[in-house]
Amino acid sequence: MPIIVNLDVMMAKRKMSLNELSEKVDLTLSNLSILKTGKAKAIRFSTLEAICHALDCQPGDILEFVEDK
């Protein structure tokens, strides 16, 4: 998949656990885990906004496009 989710990288940089992020953005652990592992098929802008707010980052810090070779 050409879209890479770097949520775990940003969480590590901010020293934030999945549990803490889950509470801050009001998402279940399972939904955040699906997103973190790159298994999500879509993400709502409101969810992305909440994650960016909680992690004090930009969407591009979390999502990355990589061309297939």
C-alpha positions as CSV (number, residue, x, y, z in Angstrom):
1,M,0.0,0.0,0.0
2,P,1.5,3.4,-1.0
3,I,0.1,5.2,2.1
4,I,2.3,4.6,5.2
5,V,0.9,5.5,8.6
6,N,3.5,6.8,11.0
7,L,1.3,7.1,14.0
8,D,3.6,5.0,16.2
9,V,6.5,7.2,15.3
10,M,4.7,10.4,16.4
11,M,3.4,8.7,19.5
12,A,7.0,7.7,20.4
13,K,8.3,11.2,19.8
14,R,5.6,12.6,22.1
15,K,6.1,9.8,24.6
16,M,2.4,9.0,24.4
17,S,0.9,5.5,24.9
18,L,-2.0,4.1,22.8
19,N,-4.2,4.2,25.9
20,E,-3.5,7.9,26.5
21,L,-4.1,8.8,22.8
22,S,-7.3,6.8,22.9
23,E,-8.6,8.8,25.8
24,K,-7.5,12.2,24.2
25,V,-9.1,11.6,20.8
26,D,-12.1,9.6,22.1
27,L,-11.5,6.5,19.9
28,T,-11.4,2.9,21.0
29,L,-8.1,1.1,21.4
30,S,-9.0,-1.3,18.7
31,N,-9.8,1.5,16.1
32,L,-6.5,3.3,17.0
33,S,-4.6,0.0,16.7
34,I,-6.1,-0.7,13.3
35,L,-5.0,2.8,12.2
36,K,-1.6,2.4,13.8
37,T,-0.9,-0.9,12.0
38,G,-1.9,0.5,8.6
39,K,-4.9,-1.8,8.3
40,A,-7.4,1.0,8.1
41,K,-9.1,1.6,4.8
42,A,-10.1,5.2,5.6
43,I,-9.9,7.9,8.2
44,R,-12.3,10.8,8.9
45,F,-10.9,14.3,8.8
46,S,-12.3,14.9,12.2
47,T,-10.4,11.9,13.6
48,L,-7.2,13.0,11.8
49,E,-7.7,16.5,13.3
50,A,-8.2,15.1,16.8
51,I,-5.0,13.0,16.5
52,C,-3.0,15.9,15.2
53,H,-4.3,18.1,18.0
54,A,-3.4,15.5,20.6
55,L,0.1,14.9,19.2
56,D,0.7,18.5,18.3
57,C,1.6,17.6,14.7
58,Q,0.6,18.0,11.1
59,P,-1.3,15.3,9.0
60,G,1.9,14.9,6.9
61,D,3.7,13.8,10.1
62,I,1.3,10.8,10.4
63,L,0.5,9.9,6.8
64,E,3.2,9.4,4.1
65,F,2.8,8.6,0.4
66,V,5.4,6.1,-1.0
67,E,5.4,5.2,-4.6
68,D,5.2,1.5,-5.5
69,K,8.2,0.3,-7.3
